Amino acid sequence: MRTVSILLAAGIALALAGAALASPKFSATFHMAYLTEKPGAPTGQAPLMTWSDPGAPSDVPKPIKRIDMKFHPGTSFDTSALTRCHASDDEIKLKGGSACPASSRLGSGHTKALFPSGSGFTTDVTLYNARGEIIVVVTLQGNVITEFRDLVKGRTISIRPVLPGGVSLTRLSLRIGRHSRGHGAKQRTYMRAPASCPKSRRWTTRAKFIYLDGSTESFRSSTRCRAAA
């Protein structure tokens, strides 16, 4: 716990010098894969995002403020398809993921990040289901360093990271598996693929990165699908 406190204190102190500014060498990437090729089937997702800036001081990229992912038309989300976590933010910060039922766990992942000094660290991310939200619990060496909530609405997920002062992400990798309950017409599915596969044989996800300095970037990522028999 002492190591975590020292790292965070150092990051906050360095952040007083100001947020990282992008150089002409700044770059970002976005990839998103559906976990099925079958139209209308229950699916999960595996988003991967990266940020780098070898031209910035200590190679630190500008901080991300929000990420909006809009999935292919026909994709649907139903947060009633598995147990919801009703814990408050304070309870989660105090108890970590144990404040949520194990059956509300959606998925997991990792982040890589840099302090303004250029020193890096890797965190573990665990995702829990809530009504219209994804609860994101980020831990370092088993200790909660931040907790926040992404919005799930229609076919859009808005990631709104709450980062310790001065921290910039360099990689975000997540995986949400398939979650369903019930059978037949009564089956509820957390994420369902579009009912059809277009002529391109690709489902396209669009993403918009909004940075702390007010700049934005737009991306597209496609996943192979197959036409119904």
Biotite code that builds the C-alpha atoms (Angstrom):
import biotite.structure as struc

atoms = struc.array([
    struc.Atom([0.000, 0.000, 0.000], chain_id="A", res_id=1, res_name="MET", atom_name="CA", element="C"),
    struc.Atom([2.915, 2.366, 0.813], chain_id="A", res_id=2, res_name="ARG", atom_name="CA", element="C"),
    struc.Atom([4.351, 1.919, -2.694], chain_id="A", res_id=3, res_name="THR", atom_name="CA", element="C"),
    struc.Atom([1.004, 2.797, -4.261], chain_id="A", res_id=4, res_name="VAL", atom_name="CA", element="C"),
    struc.Atom([0.668, 5.919, -2.107], chain_id="A", res_id=5, res_name="SER", atom_name="CA", element="C"),
    struc.Atom([4.166, 7.094, -3.036], chain_id="A", res_id=6, res_name="ILE", atom_name="CA", element="C"),
    struc.Atom([3.489, 6.600, -6.764], chain_id="A", res_id=7, res_name="LEU", atom_name="CA", element="C"),
    struc.Atom([0.203, 8.493, -6.659], chain_id="A", res_id=8, res_name="LEU", atom_name="CA", element="C"),
    struc.Atom([1.621, 11.310, -4.535], chain_id="A", res_id=9, res_name="ALA", atom_name="CA", element="C"),
    struc.Atom([4.501, 11.733, -6.966], chain_id="A", res_id=10, res_name="ALA", atom_name="CA", element="C"),
    struc.Atom([2.106, 11.804, -9.924], chain_id="A", res_id=11, res_name="GLY", atom_name="CA", element="C"),
    struc.Atom([-0.139, 14.433, -8.352], chain_id="A", res_id=12, res_name="ILE", atom_name="CA", element="C"),
    struc.Atom([2.846, 16.618, -7.449], chain_id="A", res_id=13, res_name="ALA", atom_name="CA", element="C"),
    struc.Atom([4.223, 16.489, -10.976], chain_id="A", res_id=14, res_name="LEU", atom_name="CA", element="C"),
    struc.Atom([0.767, 17.224, -12.390], chain_id="A", res_id=15, res_name="ALA", atom_name="CA", element="C"),
    struc.Atom([0.952, 20.712, -10.893], chain_id="A", res_id=16, res_name="LEU", atom_name="CA", element="C"),
    struc.Atom([3.314, 21.554, -13.743], chain_id="A", res_id=17, res_name="ALA", atom_name="CA", element="C"),
    struc.Atom([0.361, 21.121, -16.140], chain_id="A", res_id=18, res_name="GLY", atom_name="CA", element="C"),
    struc.Atom([-1.181, 18.445, -18.345], chain_id="A", res_id=19, res_name="ALA", atom_name="CA", element="C"),
    struc.Atom([0.856, 16.810, -21.078], chain_id="A", res_id=20, res_name="ALA", atom_name="CA", element="C"),
    struc.Atom([0.780, 18.638, -24.401], chain_id="A", res_id=21, res_name="LEU", atom_name="CA", element="C"),
    struc.Atom([0.747, 16.742, -27.673], chain_id="A", res_id=22, res_name="ALA", atom_name="CA", element="C"),
    struc.Atom([3.608, 16.944, -30.164], chain_id="A", res_id=23, res_name="SER", atom_name="CA", element="C"),
    struc.Atom([3.306, 16.364, -33.943], chain_id="A", res_id=24, res_name="PRO", atom_name="CA", element="C"),
    struc.Atom([4.342, 12.761, -33.250], chain_id="A", res_id=25, res_name="LYS", atom_name="CA", element="C"),
    struc.Atom([1.288, 11.997, -31.122], chain_id="A", res_id=26, res_name="PHE", atom_name="CA", element="C"),
    struc.Atom([-0.741, 8.999, -32.316], chain_id="A", res_id=27, res_name="SER", atom_name="CA", element="C"),
    struc.Atom([-3.634, 6.866, -31.097], chain_id="A", res_id=28, res_name="ALA", atom_name="CA", element="C"),
    struc.Atom([-5.249, 3.616, -32.238], chain_id="A", res_id=29, res_name="THR", atom_name="CA", element="C"),
    struc.Atom([-8.619, 1.937, -31.765], chain_id="A", res_id=30, res_name="PHE", atom_name="CA", element="C"),
    struc.Atom([-9.637, -1.677, -32.398], chain_id="A", res_id=31, res_name="HIS", atom_name="CA", element="C"),
    struc.Atom([-12.885, -3.371, -31.374], chain_id="A", res_id=32, res_name="MET", atom_name="CA", element="C"),
    struc.Atom([-13.822, -7.006, -31.968], chain_id="A", res_id=33, res_name="ALA", atom_name="CA", element="C"),
    struc.Atom([-17.219, -8.645, -31.574], chain_id="A", res_id=34, res_name="TYR", atom_name="CA", element="C"),
    struc.Atom([-16.856, -12.105, -30.037], chain_id="A", res_id=35, res_name="LEU", atom_name="CA", element="C"),
    struc.Atom([-19.172, -13.730, -32.596], chain_id="A", res_id=36, res_name="THR", atom_name="CA", element="C"),
    struc.Atom([-19.587, -13.685, -36.378], chain_id="A", res_id=37, res_name="GLU", atom_name="CA", element="C"),
    struc.Atom([-23.184, -14.886, -36.205], chain_id="A", res_id=38, res_name="LYS", atom_name="CA", element="C"),
    struc.Atom([-25.940, -12.279, -36.739], chain_id="A", res_id=39, res_name="PRO", atom_name="CA", element="C"),
    struc.Atom([-28.396, -11.934, -33.871], chain_id="A", res_id=40, res_name="GLY", atom_name="CA", element="C"),
    struc.Atom([-26.302, -14.057, -31.513], chain_id="A", res_id=41, res_name="ALA", atom_name="CA", element="C"),
    struc.Atom([-25.238, -13.209, -27.968], chain_id="A", res_id=42, res_name="PRO", atom_name="CA", element="C"),
    struc.Atom([-21.804, -11.660, -28.095], chain_id="A", res_id=43, res_name="THR", atom_name="CA", element="C"),
    struc.Atom([-19.154, -9.913, -26.099], chain_id="A", res_id=44, res_name="GLY", atom_name="CA", element="C"),
    struc.Atom([-16.554, -7.366, -27.046], chain_id="A", res_id=45, res_name="GLN", atom_name="CA", element="C"),
    struc.Atom([-12.795, -6.856, -26.901], chain_id="A", res_id=46, res_name="ALA", atom_name="CA", element="C"),
    struc.Atom([-11.775, -3.206, -27.323], chain_id="A", res_id=47, res_name="PRO", atom_name="CA", element="C"),
    struc.Atom([-8.101, -2.203, -27.488], chain_id="A", res_id=48, res_name="LEU", atom_name="CA", element="C"),
    struc.Atom([-6.856, 1.407, -27.522], chain_id="A", res_id=49, res_name="MET", atom_name="CA", element="C"),
    struc.Atom([-3.346, 2.870, -27.448], chain_id="A", res_id=50, res_name="THR", atom_name="CA", element="C"),
    struc.Atom([-1.775, 6.322, -27.158], chain_id="A", res_id=51, res_name="TRP", atom_name="CA", element="C"),
    struc.Atom([1.839, 7.357, -27.724], chain_id="A", res_id=52, res_name="SER", atom_name="CA", element="C"),
    struc.Atom([3.855, 10.523, -28.242], chain_id="A", res_id=53, res_name="ASP", atom_name="CA", element="C"),
    struc.Atom([7.619, 10.059, -28.719], chain_id="A", res_id=54, res_name="PRO", atom_name="CA", element="C"),
    struc.Atom([7.927, 13.805, -29.343], chain_id="A", res_id=55, res_name="GLY", atom_name="CA", element="C"),
    struc.Atom([6.486, 14.901, -25.993], chain_id="A", res_id=56, res_name="ALA", atom_name="CA", element="C"),
    struc.Atom([8.488, 15.417, -22.771], chain_id="A", res_id=57, res_name="PRO", atom_name="CA", element="C"),
    struc.Atom([9.243, 11.976, -21.278], chain_id="A", res_id=58, res_name="SER", atom_name="CA", element="C"),
    struc.Atom([7.161, 10.488, -24.160], chain_id="A", res_id=59, res_name="ASP", atom_name="CA", element="C"),
    struc.Atom([3.960, 11.178, -22.205], chain_id="A", res_id=60, res_name="VAL", atom_name="CA", element="C"),
    struc.Atom([0.837, 11.438, -24.448], chain_id="A", res_id=61, res_name="PRO", atom_name="CA", element="C"),
    struc.Atom([-1.920, 13.944, -23.780], chain_id="A", res_id=62, res_name="LYS", atom_name="CA", element="C"),
    struc.Atom([-4.545, 12.686, -21.295], chain_id="A", res_id=63, res_name="PRO", atom_name="CA", element="C"),
    struc.Atom([-7.837, 11.228, -22.494], chain_id="A", res_id=64, res_name="ILE", atom_name="CA", element="C"),
    struc.Atom([-11.072, 12.664, -21.037], chain_id="A", res_id=65, res_name="LYS", atom_name="CA", element="C"),
    struc.Atom([-13.805, 10.528, -22.646], chain_id="A", res_id=66, res_name="ARG", atom_name="CA", element="C"),
    struc.Atom([-14.218, 7.733, -25.173], chain_id="A", res_id=67, res_name="ILE", atom_name="CA", element="C"),
    struc.Atom([-17.538, 7.235, -26.979], chain_id="A", res_id=68, res_name="ASP", atom_name="CA", element="C"),
    struc.Atom([-18.001, 3.897, -28.739], chain_id="A", res_id=69, res_name="MET", atom_name="CA", element="C"),
    struc.Atom([-20.975, 3.558, -31.098], chain_id="A", res_id=70, res_name="LYS", atom_name="CA", element="C"),
    struc.Atom([-21.497, -0.027, -32.206], chain_id="A", res_id=71, res_name="PHE", atom_name="CA", element="C"),
    struc.Atom([-22.858, -1.219, -35.545], chain_id="A", res_id=72, res_name="HIS", atom_name="CA", element="C"),
    struc.Atom([-26.588, -0.481, -36.098], chain_id="A", res_id=73, res_name="PRO", atom_name="CA", element="C"),
    struc.Atom([-28.678, -3.295, -34.666], chain_id="A", res_id=74, res_name="GLY", atom_name="CA", element="C"),
    struc.Atom([-26.313, -4.003, -31.765], chain_id="A", res_id=75, res_name="THR", atom_name="CA", element="C"),
    struc.Atom([-28.217, -3.960, -28.477], chain_id="A", res_id=76, res_name="SER", atom_name="CA", element="C"),
    struc.Atom([-27.403, -3.939, -24.760], chain_id="A", res_id=77, res_name="PHE", atom_name="CA", element="C"),
    struc.Atom([-29.615, -5.127, -21.891], chain_id="A", res_id=78, res_name="ASP", atom_name="CA", element="C"),
    struc.Atom([-28.220, -4.502, -18.409], chain_id="A", res_id=79, res_name="THR", atom_name="CA", element="C"),
    struc.Atom([-31.020, -6.630, -16.914], chain_id="A", res_id=80, res_name="SER", atom_name="CA", element="C"),
    struc.Atom([-29.457, -9.752, -18.453], chain_id="A", res_id=81, res_name="ALA", atom_name="CA", element="C"),
    struc.Atom([-27.316, -10.399, -15.385], chain_id="A", res_id=82, res_name="LEU", atom_name="CA", element="C"),
    struc.Atom([-27.144, -9.353, -11.754], chain_id="A", res_id=83, res_name="THR", atom_name="CA", element="C"),
    struc.Atom([-26.669, -5.645, -11.153], chain_id="A", res_id=84, res_name="ARG", atom_name="CA", element="C"),
    struc.Atom([-24.311, -4.147, -8.603], chain_id="A", res_id=85, res_name="CYS", atom_name="CA", element="C"),
    struc.Atom([-26.054, -1.605, -6.367], chain_id="A", res_id=86, res_name="HIS", atom_name="CA", element="C"),
    struc.Atom([-23.008, -0.564, -4.311], chain_id="A", res_id=87, res_name="ALA", atom_name="CA", element="C"),
    struc.Atom([-22.247, 3.146, -3.980], chain_id="A", res_id=88, res_name="SER", atom_name="CA", element="C"),
    struc.Atom([-19.026, 4.716, -5.209], chain_id="A", res_id=89, res_name="ASP", atom_name="CA", element="C"),
    struc.Atom([-17.826, 5.089, -1.609], chain_id="A", res_id=90, res_name="ASP", atom_name="CA", element="C"),
    struc.Atom([-18.507, 1.417, -0.854], chain_id="A", res_id=91, res_name="GLU", atom_name="CA", element="C"),
    struc.Atom([-16.587, 0.324, -3.944], chain_id="A", res_id=92, res_name="ILE", atom_name="CA", element="C"),
    struc.Atom([-13.632, 2.598, -3.153], chain_id="A", res_id=93, res_name="LYS", atom_name="CA", element="C"),
    struc.Atom([-13.532, 1.119, 0.339], chain_id="A", res_id=94, res_name="LEU", atom_name="CA", element="C"),
    struc.Atom([-14.130, -2.559, -0.444], chain_id="A", res_id=95, res_name="LYS", atom_name="CA", element="C"),
    struc.Atom([-13.118, -2.806, -4.090], chain_id="A", res_id=96, res_name="GLY", atom_name="CA", element="C"),
    struc.Atom([-14.832, -5.382, -6.289], chain_id="A", res_id=97, res_name="GLY", atom_name="CA", element="C"),
    struc.Atom([-16.030, -7.320, -3.234], chain_id="A", res_id=98, res_name="SER", atom_name="CA", element="C"),
    struc.Atom([-18.700, -4.618, -2.816], chain_id="A", res_id=99, res_name="ALA", atom_name="CA", element="C"),
    struc.Atom([-20.406, -6.048, -5.933], chain_id="A", res_id=100, res_name="CYS", atom_name="CA", element="C"),
    struc.Atom([-21.953, -9.528, -6.312], chain_id="A", res_id=101, res_name="PRO", atom_name="CA", element="C"),
    struc.Atom([-19.664, -11.940, -8.147], chain_id="A", res_id=102, res_name="ALA", atom_name="CA", element="C"),
    struc.Atom([-22.541, -12.628, -10.558], chain_id="A", res_id=103, res_name="SER", atom_name="CA", element="C"),
    struc.Atom([-22.501, -8.956, -11.661], chain_id="A", res_id=104, res_name="SER", atom_name="CA", element="C"),
    struc.Atom([-18.961, -9.222, -13.056], chain_id="A", res_id=105, res_name="ARG", atom_name="CA", element="C"),
    struc.Atom([-18.940, -8.336, -16.757], chain_id="A", res_id=106, res_name="LEU", atom_name="CA", element="C"),
    struc.Atom([-15.297, -8.675, -17.673], chain_id="A", res_id=107, res_name="GLY", atom_name="CA", element="C"),
    struc.Atom([-11.797, -7.443, -17.024], chain_id="A", res_id=108, res_name="SER", atom_name="CA", element="C"),
    struc.Atom([-8.710, -5.921, -18.579], chain_id="A", res_id=109, res_name="GLY", atom_name="CA", element="C"),
    struc.Atom([-5.579, -3.892, -18.030], chain_id="A", res_id=110, res_name="HIS", atom_name="CA", element="C"),
    struc.Atom([-4.277, -0.395, -18.501], chain_id="A", res_id=111, res_name="THR", atom_name="CA", element="C"),
    struc.Atom([-0.774, 0.931, -18.978], chain_id="A", res_id=112, res_name="LYS", atom_name="CA", element="C"),
    struc.Atom([-0.135, 4.515, -17.951], chain_id="A", res_id=113, res_name="ALA", atom_name="CA", element="C"),
    struc.Atom([2.593, 7.103, -17.419], chain_id="A", res_id=114, res_name="LEU", atom_name="CA", element="C"),
    struc.Atom([3.210, 9.796, -14.855], chain_id="A", res_id=115, res_name="PHE", atom_name="CA", element="C"),
    struc.Atom([4.511, 13.170, -16.175], chain_id="A", res_id=116, res_name="PRO", atom_name="CA", element="C"),
    struc.Atom([8.013, 11.988, -15.243], chain_id="A", res_id=117, res_name="SER", atom_name="CA", element="C"),
    struc.Atom([7.708, 9.151, -17.760], chain_id="A", res_id=118, res_name="GLY", atom_name="CA", element="C"),
    struc.Atom([7.621, 6.423, -15.119], chain_id="A", res_id=119, res_name="SER", atom_name="CA", element="C"),
    struc.Atom([5.023, 3.795, -16.018], chain_id="A", res_id=120, res_name="GLY", atom_name="CA", element="C"),
    struc.Atom([2.765, 1.339, -14.276], chain_id="A", res_id=121, res_name="PHE", atom_name="CA", element="C"),
    struc.Atom([0.197, -1.316, -15.159], chain_id="A", res_id=122, res_name="THR", atom_name="CA", element="C"),
    struc.Atom([-3.197, -1.703, -13.506], chain_id="A", res_id=123, res_name="THR", atom_name="CA", element="C"),
    struc.Atom([-5.858, -4.391, -13.377], chain_id="A", res_id=124, res_name="ASP", atom_name="CA", element="C"),
    struc.Atom([-9.393, -3.431, -14.408], chain_id="A", res_id=125, res_name="VAL", atom_name="CA", element="C"),
    struc.Atom([-12.576, -5.247, -13.396], chain_id="A", res_id=126, res_name="THR", atom_name="CA", element="C"),
    struc.Atom([-15.984, -4.394, -14.851], chain_id="A", res_id=127, res_name="LEU", atom_name="CA", element="C"),
    struc.Atom([-19.316, -4.831, -13.064], chain_id="A", res_id=128, res_name="TYR", atom_name="CA", element="C"),
    struc.Atom([-22.866, -4.471, -14.349], chain_id="A", res_id=129, res_name="ASN", atom_name="CA", element="C"),
    struc.Atom([-25.218, -1.758, -13.082], chain_id="A", res_id=130, res_name="ALA", atom_name="CA", element="C"),
    struc.Atom([-28.458, -0.245, -14.373], chain_id="A", res_id=131, res_name="ARG", atom_name="CA", element="C"),
    struc.Atom([-27.449, 1.612, -17.542], chain_id="A", res_id=132, res_name="GLY", atom_name="CA", element="C"),
    struc.Atom([-23.828, 1.645, -16.414], chain_id="A", res_id=133, res_name="GLU", atom_name="CA", element="C"),
    struc.Atom([-20.593, -0.287, -16.248], chain_id="A", res_id=134, res_name="ILE", atom_name="CA", element="C"),
    struc.Atom([-18.787, 0.076, -12.936], chain_id="A", res_id=135, res_name="ILE", atom_name="CA", element="C"),
    struc.Atom([-15.039, 0.216, -13.548], chain_id="A", res_id=136, res_name="VAL", atom_name="CA", element="C"),
    struc.Atom([-12.737, -0.745, -10.667], chain_id="A", res_id=137, res_name="VAL", atom_name="CA", element="C"),
    struc.Atom([-9.032, -0.071, -11.254], chain_id="A", res_id=138, res_name="VAL", atom_name="CA", element="C"),
    struc.Atom([-6.475, -1.608, -8.914], chain_id="A", res_id=139, res_name="THR", atom_name="CA", element="C"),
    struc.Atom([-2.703, -1.384, -8.537], chain_id="A", res_id=140, res_name="LEU", atom_name="CA", element="C"),
    struc.Atom([-0.973, -4.063, -6.494], chain_id="A", res_id=141, res_name="GLN", atom_name="CA", element="C"),
    struc.Atom([-4.411, -5.141, -5.269], chain_id="A", res_id=142, res_name="GLY", atom_name="CA", element="C"),
    struc.Atom([-5.395, -1.669, -4.039], chain_id="A", res_id=143, res_name="ASN", atom_name="CA", element="C"),
    struc.Atom([-8.182, 0.438, -5.568], chain_id="A", res_id=144, res_name="VAL", atom_name="CA", element="C"),
    struc.Atom([-6.676, 3.574, -7.135], chain_id="A", res_id=145, res_name="ILE", atom_name="CA", element="C"),
    struc.Atom([-9.802, 4.766, -8.935], chain_id="A", res_id=146, res_name="THR", atom_name="CA", element="C"),
    struc.Atom([-13.416, 3.832, -9.621], chain_id="A", res_id=147, res_name="GLU", atom_name="CA", element="C"),
    struc.Atom([-15.801, 5.328, -12.154], chain_id="A", res_id=148, res_name="PHE", atom_name="CA", element="C"),
    struc.Atom([-18.872, 4.500, -14.233], chain_id="A", res_id=149, res_name="ARG", atom_name="CA", element="C"),
    struc.Atom([-19.277, 4.200, -17.992], chain_id="A", res_id=150, res_name="ASP", atom_name="CA", element="C"),
    struc.Atom([-22.670, 4.960, -19.518], chain_id="A", res_id=151, res_name="LEU", atom_name="CA", element="C"),
    struc.Atom([-24.547, 2.330, -21.561], chain_id="A", res_id=152, res_name="VAL", atom_name="CA", element="C"),
    struc.Atom([-27.314, 3.789, -23.710], chain_id="A", res_id=153, res_name="LYS", atom_name="CA", element="C"),
    struc.Atom([-28.787, 2.395, -26.912], chain_id="A", res_id=154, res_name="GLY", atom_name="CA", element="C"),
    struc.Atom([-25.843, 1.046, -28.889], chain_id="A", res_id=155, res_name="ARG", atom_name="CA", element="C"),
    struc.Atom([-23.347, 3.461, -27.358], chain_id="A", res_id=156, res_name="THR", atom_name="CA", element="C"),
    struc.Atom([-20.928, 3.052, -24.453], chain_id="A", res_id=157, res_name="ILE", atom_name="CA", element="C"),
    struc.Atom([-19.287, 6.212, -23.091], chain_id="A", res_id=158, res_name="SER", atom_name="CA", element="C"),
    struc.Atom([-16.093, 5.590, -21.153], chain_id="A", res_id=159, res_name="ILE", atom_name="CA", element="C"),
    struc.Atom([-15.396, 8.403, -18.718], chain_id="A", res_id=160, res_name="ARG", atom_name="CA", element="C"),
    struc.Atom([-12.098, 7.565, -17.004], chain_id="A", res_id=161, res_name="PRO", atom_name="CA", element="C"),
    struc.Atom([-11.260, 9.168, -13.675], chain_id="A", res_id=162, res_name="VAL", atom_name="CA", element="C"),
    struc.Atom([-7.469, 9.180, -13.508], chain_id="A", res_id=163, res_name="LEU", atom_name="CA", element="C"),
    struc.Atom([-5.095, 10.229, -10.729], chain_id="A", res_id=164, res_name="PRO", atom_name="CA", element="C"),
    struc.Atom([-3.672, 13.703, -11.328], chain_id="A", res_id=165, res_name="GLY", atom_name="CA", element="C"),
    struc.Atom([-1.170, 13.924, -14.162], chain_id="A", res_id=166, res_name="GLY", atom_name="CA", element="C"),
    struc.Atom([-1.604, 10.343, -15.339], chain_id="A", res_id=167, res_name="VAL", atom_name="CA", element="C"),
    struc.Atom([-1.826, 9.613, -19.089], chain_id="A", res_id=168, res_name="SER", atom_name="CA", element="C"),
    struc.Atom([-3.022, 6.304, -20.505], chain_id="A", res_id=169, res_name="LEU", atom_name="CA", element="C"),
    struc.Atom([-0.859, 4.537, -23.086], chain_id="A", res_id=170, res_name="THR", atom_name="CA", element="C"),
    struc.Atom([-2.916, 1.358, -23.444], chain_id="A", res_id=171, res_name="ARG", atom_name="CA", element="C"),
    struc.Atom([-6.434, 0.205, -22.533], chain_id="A", res_id=172, res_name="LEU", atom_name="CA", element="C"),
    struc.Atom([-7.360, -3.419, -23.170], chain_id="A", res_id=173, res_name="SER", atom_name="CA", element="C"),
    struc.Atom([-10.736, -4.830, -22.081], chain_id="A", res_id=174, res_name="LEU", atom_name="CA", element="C"),
    struc.Atom([-12.805, -7.941, -22.650], chain_id="A", res_id=175, res_name="ARG", atom_name="CA", element="C"),
    struc.Atom([-16.496, -8.408, -21.861], chain_id="A", res_id=176, res_name="ILE", atom_name="CA", element="C"),
    struc.Atom([-17.691, -11.968, -22.370], chain_id="A", res_id=177, res_name="GLY", atom_name="CA", element="C"),
    struc.Atom([-21.094, -13.275, -23.444], chain_id="A", res_id=178, res_name="ARG", atom_name="CA", element="C"),
    struc.Atom([-23.762, -12.971, -20.766], chain_id="A", res_id=179, res_name="HIS", atom_name="CA", element="C"),
    struc.Atom([-27.307, -14.360, -21.087], chain_id="A", res_id=180, res_name="SER", atom_name="CA", element="C"),
    struc.Atom([-29.988, -15.795, -18.862], chain_id="A", res_id=181, res_name="ARG", atom_name="CA", element="C"),
    struc.Atom([-33.266, -17.526, -19.591], chain_id="A", res_id=182, res_name="GLY", atom_name="CA", element="C"),
    struc.Atom([-34.170, -19.523, -22.679], chain_id="A", res_id=183, res_name="HIS", atom_name="CA", element="C"),
    struc.Atom([-36.079, -19.095, -25.902], chain_id="A", res_id=184, res_name="GLY", atom_name="CA", element="C"),
    struc.Atom([-38.286, -16.025, -26.194], chain_id="A", res_id=185, res_name="ALA", atom_name="CA", element="C"),
    struc.Atom([-37.575, -15.159, -22.544], chain_id="A", res_id=186, res_name="LYS", atom_name="CA", element="C"),
    struc.Atom([-33.805, -15.102, -22.971], chain_id="A", res_id=187, res_name="GLN", atom_name="CA", element="C"),
    struc.Atom([-32.109, -11.868, -22.013], chain_id="A", res_id=188, res_name="ARG", atom_name="CA", element="C"),
    struc.Atom([-28.682, -11.096, -23.441], chain_id="A", res_id=189, res_name="THR", atom_name="CA", element="C"),
    struc.Atom([-26.326, -8.370, -22.256], chain_id="A", res_id=190, res_name="TYR", atom_name="CA", element="C"),
    struc.Atom([-24.889, -7.676, -25.709], chain_id="A", res_id=191, res_name="MET", atom_name="CA", element="C"),
    struc.Atom([-26.491, -8.963, -28.889], chain_id="A", res_id=192, res_name="ARG", atom_name="CA", element="C"),
    struc.Atom([-24.957, -8.751, -32.354], chain_id="A", res_id=193, res_name="ALA", atom_name="CA", element="C"),
    struc.Atom([-26.840, -7.069, -35.216], chain_id="A", res_id=194, res_name="PRO", atom_name="CA", element="C"),
    struc.Atom([-29.560, -9.252, -36.780], chain_id="A", res_id=195, res_name="ALA", atom_name="CA", element="C"),
    struc.Atom([-27.904, -9.130, -40.212], chain_id="A", res_id=196, res_name="SER", atom_name="CA", element="C"),
    struc.Atom([-24.494, -9.026, -41.826], chain_id="A", res_id=197, res_name="CYS", atom_name="CA", element="C"),
    struc.Atom([-24.066, -6.289, -44.474], chain_id="A", res_id=198, res_name="PRO", atom_name="CA", element="C"),
    struc.Atom([-22.676, -6.878, -47.956], chain_id="A", res_id=199, res_name="LYS", atom_name="CA", element="C"),
    struc.Atom([-19.246, -5.765, -46.718], chain_id="A", res_id=200, res_name="SER", atom_name="CA", element="C"),
    struc.Atom([-19.299, -8.749, -44.320], chain_id="A", res_id=201, res_name="ARG", atom_name="CA", element="C"),
    struc.Atom([-18.177, -6.371, -41.603], chain_id="A", res_id=202, res_name="ARG", atom_name="CA", element="C"),
    struc.Atom([-19.739, -4.838, -38.511], chain_id="A", res_id=203, res_name="TRP", atom_name="CA", element="C"),
    struc.Atom([-18.270, -1.391, -37.899], chain_id="A", res_id=204, res_name="THR", atom_name="CA", element="C"),
    struc.Atom([-17.744, 0.275, -34.530], chain_id="A", res_id=205, res_name="THR", atom_name="CA", element="C"),
    struc.Atom([-17.034, 4.002, -34.434], chain_id="A", res_id=206, res_name="ARG", atom_name="CA", element="C"),
    struc.Atom([-15.122, 5.675, -31.615], chain_id="A", res_id=207, res_name="ALA", atom_name="CA", element="C"),
    struc.Atom([-14.545, 9.283, -30.661], chain_id="A", res_id=208, res_name="LYS", atom_name="CA", element="C"),
    struc.Atom([-11.652, 10.180, -28.369], chain_id="A", res_id=209, res_name="PHE", atom_name="CA", element="C"),
    struc.Atom([-12.083, 13.439, -26.451], chain_id="A", res_id=210, res_name="ILE", atom_name="CA", element="C"),
    struc.Atom([-8.931, 14.737, -24.786], chain_id="A", res_id=211, res_name="TYR", atom_name="CA", element="C"),
    struc.Atom([-8.366, 16.907, -21.764], chain_id="A", res_id=212, res_name="LEU", atom_name="CA", element="C"),
    struc.Atom([-7.122, 19.756, -23.981], chain_id="A", res_id=213, res_name="ASP", atom_name="CA", element="C"),
    struc.Atom([-10.437, 19.781, -25.872], chain_id="A", res_id=214, res_name="GLY", atom_name="CA", element="C"),
    struc.Atom([-9.158, 18.122, -29.055], chain_id="A", res_id=215, res_name="SER", atom_name="CA", element="C"),
    struc.Atom([-10.924, 15.096, -30.546], chain_id="A", res_id=216, res_name="THR", atom_name="CA", element="C"),
    struc.Atom([-10.191, 12.145, -32.848], chain_id="A", res_id=217, res_name="GLU", atom_name="CA", element="C"),
    struc.Atom([-12.519, 9.750, -34.654], chain_id="A", res_id=218, res_name="SER", atom_name="CA", element="C"),
    struc.Atom([-11.858, 6.093, -35.465], chain_id="A", res_id=219, res_name="PHE", atom_name="CA", element="C"),
    struc.Atom([-13.547, 3.112, -37.108], chain_id="A", res_id=220, res_name="ARG", atom_name="CA", element="C"),
    struc.Atom([-12.903, -0.561, -36.463], chain_id="A", res_id=221, res_name="SER", atom_name="CA", element="C"),
    struc.Atom([-14.574, -3.497, -38.220], chain_id="A", res_id=222, res_name="SER", atom_name="CA", element="C"),
    struc.Atom([-15.237, -7.116, -37.278], chain_id="A", res_id=223, res_name="THR", atom_name="CA", element="C"),
    struc.Atom([-15.936, -9.908, -39.747], chain_id="A", res_id=224, res_name="ARG", atom_name="CA", element="C"),
    struc.Atom([-19.476, -11.311, -39.764], chain_id="A", res_id=225, res_name="CYS", atom_name="CA", element="C"),
    struc.Atom([-21.162, -14.021, -41.803], chain_id="A", res_id=226, res_name="ARG", atom_name="CA", element="C"),
    struc.Atom([-24.435, -13.964, -43.667], chain_id="A", res_id=227, res_name="ALA", atom_name="CA", element="C"),
    struc.Atom([-27.287, -16.002, -42.248], chain_id="A", res_id=228, res_name="ALA", atom_name="CA", element="C"),
    struc.Atom([-27.725, -19.410, -43.833], chain_id="A", res_id=229, res_name="ALA", atom_name="CA", element="C"),
])
